[in-house]
Structures are given as C-alpha cells and as structure tokens.
Amino acid sequence: MVAQGKSEPALKGMVHAATVMAMTGADAIQNPILREQAWADLKARIGKEGYVSALPDDAEPPIKEMAS
C-alpha cells in the first residue's frame, strides 16, 4: 500500500486533496460567516465538556521507541 503513494495517479490525488484543503482554509479565512458556522458546529459536536482525550493524562508518546 505504501508504494502506491509513489505512482502518478496517487500523486495526482494527493495534490488534488491538498488543493481542496488549502482552498477550504482560504475560504474560512476570507468568510467570517463560514468561520462562525464552523465554530458553532464544533461547539455543538464537543458539547459543554469540550474535547475529552481518550488517552490517560499520564500517557506519553513512544517517541524513543519509534526512533529505534
């Protein structure tokens, strides 16, 4: 699966996806109504408690193990 990322169709798809994300960001920067709607949607989804991580408070990323 990883090797497919080097193919021409995969690269074209990744460039297209990056373009869509960049243009969405530009839309959000330029359109205050869109930003307000996005914030309202986020607040509705996370509820009164806000974001709650599924990880325990004392969890640390396994950076040293990943670097080996």
PyMOL commands that set and color helices and strands:
alter all, ss='L'
color gray80, all
select helices_A, chain A and resi 2-6+8-30+32-46+63-67
alter helices_A, ss='H'
color red, helices_A
deselect
rebuild
show_as cartoon
